[in-house]
Amino acid sequence: MVQNYDLDKALDTLRNGGLILYPTDTVWSIGCDATNPRAAGRIRQLKDTDNALGLEILVNSIDMLRRYVVHLHPRIETLLIYHLRPLTVLYERGRNLPNSILSEHGQVAIRLVQDKYCRELISGLGKPLVAIAADLREGYYPDNFGAISSDVVERVDYVSRHRRDDKGRALPSVVARLSVKDELEFLRE
């Protein structure tokens, strides 16, 4: 069970436009309310990300996912329901999200979370969360709390207590998209 005080403090931070450091169903991530353009801008500044690339967001249900994509293909929906590993899908058109979340071409990467803590955070907020690897180096994924640089810890507004002691190795999600011919393409497995 997730400790309620940890959720309450994380939710207060998110509601006030703050950045949190939290464990996801993949790696430790920096997050914010994905509908808050200022908070998303803070994450981009902290990570020094390319504005042409979109930020990954997390949702807790298919219904929430539908609110943020223009079209959910039945093949993708089926894949999300039955895929066992965490799966991020790159959608051609996002909606109801600030431009700072979308790629320069309007695409959005969204993962339907499996982790209980993330589900409860998203449910409590009622909005999707940004999830970007909690490291300032490109392509590095902190698989446990001890692997996170103090530079990151000091630059967020709240650090989750949940799963800090876990030492298990985590992997980034599988990434897929639907091709122009409606075929599944796996970009990272």
Protein Blocks (a to p, Z undefined) as FASTA:
>chain_A
ZZfklmmmmmmmmmnopacddddfkbccddddfklmklmmmmmmmnopafkbccddddfb
fklmmmmcfbdcfklmmmmmmpmbdcddddfbdchiafklpcfkopacddddfbfklmmm
mmmnopacddddfbfbehiacfbfklpcfklmmmpmbdcfehklpcbdcdddddddddfk
opacdfbZZ
